[in-house]
Amino acid sequence: MRPTNTLFTLTKIAVATAFLSYGMITTAAAESGAVRISPQLEQQVIKWRRDFHQHPELSNREFRTARVVAEQLESFGLEVQTGIAHTGVVAMLRGGKPGPTIALRADMDALPVVEQTDVPFKSVAIGEYRGNEVGVMHACGHDLHISMLLGAAEYLSKNKSSVQGNVMFIFQPAEEGAPGDEEGGAELMLKEGLFSAVKPEAVFGIHVWSPLNTGEIGYRSGPLMASSDRFHINVKGQQTHGSRPWGGVDPIVAAAQIINNVQTLVSRQIDITKAPAVVSFGVVEGGVRNNIIPDEVYLEGTIRNFDMDNRAEIFKRLRISAEHTAQSTGATADVHIHEGYPVTYNNPTLTMSMLPTMQRVAGSANVKESALTTGAEDFSFYAQETPGLFVFLGVTPHGQNAAEAPSNHSPFFYADEGALKTGTELYINWVFDYPKASSH
């Protein structure tokens, strides 16, 4: 749905575009409503998307992707840096008018998934993951993110005289997590100085989303996506024969009690009126034979949460609960918490000031408040450094029940390319609208 205010507005835009070259629009036309991209640029964005989709690369291995991105950005006349956080690419556009610096981010990595969709540009790529040969697919839609941001970079480069301030384009590797013991992603880009020389006033990101239909935008002020943390616990006892349990210390019983007691962290010990939280065990390993009580049991699980203070409290109480429960049985528990992505938090002031922009781009009826999402995103690291806004963009075709569509990360994940225009225009309009909104 596109807003069409008056015949005067439409005529003014049509006249303006008739006298301008590919992709350009006058400031007056831009101020009358949402800036729109040309059909030619939309087709270019689609072409990029299909190329990236056919050539997916795993986290920290986005070598071809980064090369193509850098070449395109350089062709737009932008200042380009490569090799940040292994394969990250960053470009800076200097606008023709004074104003703030803002950042736009897209992630580039794919997943170890064998694609099952039936599209002409289906991926047949092979990669290596955890020592195994695997299929590789853009099953989370990062190919769309790259292409939309490239489209925005091309448009804004051609119209930089109308841009107030500067725009930092961030093409980030390893959002899905760096392999093995490697570092990567947003955290490493920041560690290597991404915001050191120039810290943007705000950072914006888009994620394509199957639970929404094409062109719909999902937003939420405050927490949007959960923090994601992993823990493992080594429960140590003393091996003995199963017929003589008193001859040792049973770590299986201790582990079972730990699993049960940890369930009370959220239900009885954390203030869930602040925000929901989840603590789940996904791995329980111990023992090799029916009549031998082992000397150790291994537990592993995940913590999801929407409040950073609650997150710290869960870490503390998980450790106390596991250690004291094990101690009560004569066993010991070594608790290791691996901090992952923080809560993805949308700055409320930024969110509400940019809401009219989203409504102009997609149409008010297509902009919807999202529910909390227990998935995680490392865009959260940027939003810890400067006010951030991260939104979902629907990619399930109209006429299909989005609630039943194959989810992101599925081998059947399908993205309607009609959403590319909306996403590209959303990036562009944020750039034009932010300086005006922030000056009020």
C-alpha positions in Angstrom: 0.0 0.0 0.0 1.5 3.4 -1.0 0.2 6.7 0.4 -1.2 8.9 -2.4 -2.1 12.2 -0.8 -3.3 14.4 -3.6 -3.2 14.7 -7.4 -1.0 17.7 -6.9 1.6 15.6 -5.0 1.6 12.9 -7.6 1.9 15.4 -10.4 4.8 17.2 -8.7 6.7 13.9 -8.2 6.1 12.9 -11.8 7.3 16.2 -13.1 10.4 16.1 -10.9 11.4 12.6 -11.9 10.8 13.4 -15.6 13.7 15.9 -15.5 16.1 13.9 -13.4 18.4 11.0 -14.2 18.0 7.5 -13.0 17.3 7.2 -9.3 17.2 10.9 -8.5 14.4 13.1 -7.0 14.2 16.7 -5.9 14.2 17.8 -2.3 10.8 19.3 -2.7 9.4 16.1 -4.0 11.1 14.2 -1.2 9.5 16.4 1.4 6.0 15.9 0.0 5.9 12.3 0.9 8.0 9.1 1.0 11.0 9.0 -1.4 10.5 6.3 -4.0 13.1 4.4 -6.0 12.9 4.0 -9.8 11.9 0.7 -11.4 15.4 0.5 -12.8 16.9 0.6 -9.3 14.4 -1.9 -8.0 15.4 -4.3 -10.7 19.1 -3.8 -9.9 18.3 -4.6 -6.2 16.6 -7.8 -7.3 19.5 -8.7 -9.5 21.9 -8.2 -6.6 19.7 -10.3 -4.3 19.6 -13.2 -6.7 23.4 -13.2 -7.1 24.0 -13.2 -3.4 21.4 -15.9 -2.9 23.2 -18.1 -5.4 26.5 -17.5 -3.8 25.9 -17.8 0.0 28.9 -17.9 2.4 29.1 -18.9 6.0 30.0 -16.7 9.0 33.5 -15.1 8.8 33.9 -16.7 5.3 32.0 -14.0 3.3 34.9 -13.4 1.0 33.1 -13.2 -2.4 30.2 -11.3 -0.8 32.5 -8.7 0.7 34.4 -8.3 -2.5 31.2 -7.7 -4.5 29.9 -5.3 -1.9 33.1 -3.3 -1.8 33.3 -3.1 -5.6 29.8 -1.7 -5.8 30.3 0.8 -3.0 33.5 2.0 -4.6 31.7 2.4 -7.9 29.2 4.8 -6.2 32.2 7.0 -5.2 32.0 6.2 -1.5 34.9 6.0 1.0 35.2 2.2 1.6 37.0 0.2 4.2 37.3 -3.6 4.1 38.6 -6.3 6.3 36.9 -5.1 9.4 36.1 -8.1 11.7 37.6 -10.4 9.1 35.2 -9.7 6.1 33.2 -6.6 7.1 32.8 -3.7 4.8 32.1 -0.1 5.8 31.4 2.9 3.6 30.9 6.5 4.4 28.8 9.0 2.4 29.5 12.7 3.0 26.2 14.6 2.5 26.0 17.9 0.7 24.4 19.6 3.8 25.5 19.8 7.4 23.9 17.4 9.8 24.3 14.3 11.9 26.0 11.0 11.1 23.7 8.0 11.1 24.5 4.3 10.4 22.6 1.8 8.3 23.4 -1.9 8.8 23.0 -5.1 6.9 24.4 -8.6 7.7 26.0 -10.8 5.1 26.4 -14.4 6.3 24.4 -17.5 5.4 23.5 -20.7 7.2 24.6 -24.4 7.0 21.2 -25.4 5.4 20.4 -27.3 2.2 18.0 -25.2 0.3 14.7 -26.9 -0.6 12.9 -24.0 -2.4 12.1 -24.2 -6.1 13.5 -21.0 -7.4 15.7 -20.5 -10.5 18.5 -19.0 -8.4 18.4 -21.7 -5.8 21.7 -22.2 -3.9 23.7 -25.3 -4.5 26.7 -24.0 -2.6 28.8 -26.2 -0.4 30.8 -25.1 2.7 32.5 -26.5 5.7 30.9 -26.3 9.2 32.3 -27.9 12.3 34.6 -30.1 10.1 31.7 -31.4 7.9 30.7 -30.6 4.4 27.4 -28.8 4.4 24.9 -27.1 2.1 24.8 -23.4 2.4 21.7 -21.2 2.1 20.6 -17.7 2.8 17.9 -19.2 4.9 17.6 -16.1 7.1 17.3 -13.5 4.3 20.6 -11.7 4.7 20.9 -11.7 0.9 17.9 -9.3 0.9 19.5 -7.1 3.6 22.7 -6.7 1.6 20.8 -5.9 -1.6 18.5 -3.4 0.0 21.4 -1.5 1.6 23.3 -1.5 -1.6 20.2 0.0 -3.3 20.0 2.7 -0.6 23.7 3.4 -1.0 23.4 3.8 -4.8 20.4 6.1 -4.5 21.8 8.3 -1.7 25.2 8.6 -3.6 23.3 9.9 -6.6 21.5 12.3 -4.3 24.2 13.2 -1.8 23.7 16.9 -2.4 20.3 16.6 -0.7 21.6 14.5 2.2 22.0 16.3 5.6 25.0 15.0 7.4 26.8 11.7 6.8 25.7 8.1 6.3 27.8 5.1 7.5 26.9 1.9 5.6 27.8 -1.2 7.6 27.9 -4.6 5.9 28.5 -7.0 8.7 29.8 -10.6 8.8 28.9 -13.4 11.2 25.6 -12.3 12.6 24.7 -16.0 12.9 27.7 -16.4 15.2 31.4 -16.9 14.5 32.6 -20.5 14.0 34.5 -22.3 16.7 36.6 -20.2 18.9 36.7 -17.3 16.4 35.4 -13.8 17.2 33.1 -12.1 14.8 30.1 -10.0 14.1 28.9 -6.7 15.4 30.9 -7.2 18.7 34.2 -7.6 16.8 33.5 -4.7 14.5 33.0 -2.4 17.5 36.0 -3.9 19.2 38.1 -3.1 16.1 37.0 0.6 16.2 33.9 0.8 14.0 32.5 3.7 16.0 35.8 5.1 17.3 36.6 7.7 14.7 33.0 8.7 14.0 30.2 7.6 16.3 26.8 7.8 14.7 23.9 9.6 16.4 21.6 6.6 15.6 21.8 3.2 13.9 19.1 1.5 11.9 18.6 -2.1 10.8 16.0 -4.2 9.0 15.4 -7.9 9.2 13.1 -9.7 6.7 10.5 -11.7 8.5 8.3 -14.6 7.3 5.6 -14.0 10.0 4.6 -10.8 8.1 3.2 -10.4 4.6 5.2 -8.7 1.9 5.8 -5.0 2.6 4.4 -5.0 6.2 6.7 -3.5 8.8 6.8 -4.7 12.4 8.3 -2.4 15.0 8.4 -2.2 18.8 9.6 0.5 21.2 11.9 -0.8 23.9 12.9 -4.4 23.9 12.2 -6.3 20.7 14.4 -9.4 20.6 15.8 -11.4 23.5 19.3 -11.7 24.8 20.7 -15.1 24.0 23.2 -16.8 26.4 24.5 -20.3 26.6 25.5 -22.1 29.8 27.0 -25.5 30.6 27.3 -27.3 33.9 29.7 -30.1 34.8 28.2 -32.1 37.6 30.9 -34.2 39.3 30.3 -37.1 41.6 32.1 -40.4 42.3 31.7 -43.4 40.2 30.3 -46.6 41.8 28.4 -49.8 40.9 24.7 -49.3 40.3 23.9 -51.9 43.0 25.9 -49.9 45.6 25.0 -46.2 45.2 26.1 -45.5 48.7 29.7 -46.4 47.6 30.0 -43.2 45.6 28.2 -39.9 44.7 25.5 -40.0 42.0 25.9 -37.1 39.6 22.8 -38.2 37.7 20.5 -37.6 40.7 22.3 -34.3 41.4 21.9 -33.2 37.8 18.2 -34.1 37.8 17.7 -32.0 40.9 19.6 -29.1 39.4 17.3 -29.3 36.3 14.2 -29.2 38.5 15.4 -26.5 40.8 16.5 -24.2 38.0 12.9 -24.1 36.7 12.1 -22.0 39.8 14.5 -19.2 38.7 12.0 -17.6 36.4 8.8 -18.7 38.2 9.8 -17.8 41.7 13.0 -15.7 41.8 13.0 -13.2 38.9 10.7 -10.2 38.7 8.9 -11.2 35.5 6.6 -8.1 35.7 9.6 -6.3 34.2 10.0 -8.7 31.2 9.6 -12.4 30.3 12.6 -14.8 30.6 13.3 -18.4 29.7 15.9 -20.9 31.0 15.9 -24.2 29.1 18.2 -27.3 29.1 19.0 -28.8 25.7 21.7 -31.3 26.5 22.0 -33.9 29.2 24.9 -36.3 28.9 26.2 -38.9 31.4 26.8 -42.6 31.8 27.7 -45.4 29.5 26.2 -48.5 31.1 23.0 -49.4 33.0 24.7 -50.6 36.1 27.4 -48.1 36.5 26.8 -44.7 38.2 29.2 -42.4 36.4 31.4 -39.8 37.9 30.2 -36.9 35.8 27.1 -35.5 34.0 27.2 -32.7 31.5 24.3 -30.2 31.1 23.9 -27.4 28.6 21.2 -24.9 28.0 20.1 -21.5 26.9 18.9 -18.3 28.6 16.5 -15.9 26.8 15.5 -12.6 28.5 14.3 -9.1 27.7 15.8 -7.1 30.6 19.5 -6.6 31.2 19.2 -6.4 35.0 17.1 -9.6 35.0 19.8 -11.2 32.8 22.5 -10.5 35.4 20.2 -11.8 38.2 19.6 -15.0 36.3 23.3 -15.6 35.8 23.9 -15.2 39.5 21.0 -17.3 40.7 21.7 -20.1 38.1 25.2 -20.4 39.6 24.0 -20.4 43.2 21.2 -22.9 42.5 23.4 -25.4 40.6 26.3 -25.2 43.1 24.2 -25.5 46.2 21.9 -28.2 44.8 24.9 -30.3 43.9 26.5 -29.7 47.3 23.4 -31.0 49.0 23.9 -34.4 47.3 27.7 -34.5 47.9 28.5 -33.6 44.3 29.9 -30.5 42.9 28.7 -28.3 40.0 31.0 -26.1 37.8 28.8 -23.5 36.1 30.1 -21.8 32.9 28.0 -19.0 31.4 28.8 -17.9 27.9 27.4 -14.4 27.3 25.9 -14.1 23.8 23.9 -11.3 22.3 22.3 -8.6 24.6 18.7 -7.6 24.4 17.9 -5.9 21.1 16.5 -2.6 22.4 14.8 0.0 20.3 15.3 3.5 21.7 11.8 4.8 22.4 12.4 8.3 21.3 14.0 7.3 18.1 11.3 4.7 17.4 8.4 7.0 17.8 10.1 9.8 15.8 10.7 7.4 12.9 7.2 5.8 13.1 5.7 8.4 10.7 8.5 7.6 8.2 7.6 3.9 8.3 4.0 4.7 7.8 4.7 6.9 4.8 6.9 4.3 3.2 4.7 1.2 3.8 1.3 2.8 4.4 -0.2 3.2 7.9 -2.2 0.0 7.7 1.0 -2.0 7.0 2.9 -0.8 10.0 2.2 -3.0 13.0 3.5 -3.3 16.5 5.4 -6.5 17.0 5.3 -8.9 19.9 8.4 -9.7 21.8 10.6 -12.2 19.9 12.7 -14.7 21.8 15.1 -14.9 18.9 18.3 -12.8 19.2 20.2 -10.4 17.0 23.7 -9.0 17.3 22.4 -5.6 16.1 21.9 -5.3 19.9 25.7 -4.5 20.3 25.3 -1.4 18.1 22.2 -0.3 20.0 24.2 -0.4 23.3 26.6 2.2 21.9 24.1 4.6 20.3 20.3 4.9 19.9 19.1 2.1 17.6 16.0 1.1 15.7 15.6 -2.4 14.4 12.4 -3.5 12.5 11.0 -6.5 10.8 10.0 -6.4 7.1 7.4 -8.9 5.8 8.4 -11.2 2.9 5.6 -13.8 2.8 3.4 -13.3 -0.3 0.0 -11.8 0.1 -2.7 -14.5 -0.1 -0.5 -16.8 2.0 -1.0 -17.1 5.7 2.2 -15.6 7.1 1.7 -17.4 10.4 2.0 -20.7 8.6 4.9 -19.8 6.3 8.2 -21.6 6.6 10.2 -19.6 9.2 13.5 -17.9 8.8 16.3 -20.6 9.1 14.0 -23.2 7.4 15.3 -24.9 4.2 11.9 -23.9 2.7 12.2 -20.2 3.7 10.9 -18.1 0.8 11.2 -14.3 0.5 8.9 -12.4 -1.9 11.2 -10.0 -3.8 8.4 -7.4 -3.7 9.6 -6.5 -0.2 13.0 -5.3 -1.6 11.5 -2.0 -2.8 9.9 -1.3 0.6 13.1 -2.1 2.5 15.3 0.0 0.2 13.0 2.9 0.5 12.8 2.6 4.2 16.6 2.9 4.5 16.6 6.0 2.2 13.7 7.7 4.0 15.3 7.2 7.4 18.3 9.1 6.1 16.2 12.0 4.8 13.8 12.1 7.8 16.2 11.6 10.8 17.9 15.0 10.7 14.5 16.8 10.6 13.1 14.7 13.4 16.2 15.0 15.6 16.2 18.8 15.3 12.8 19.1 16.9 
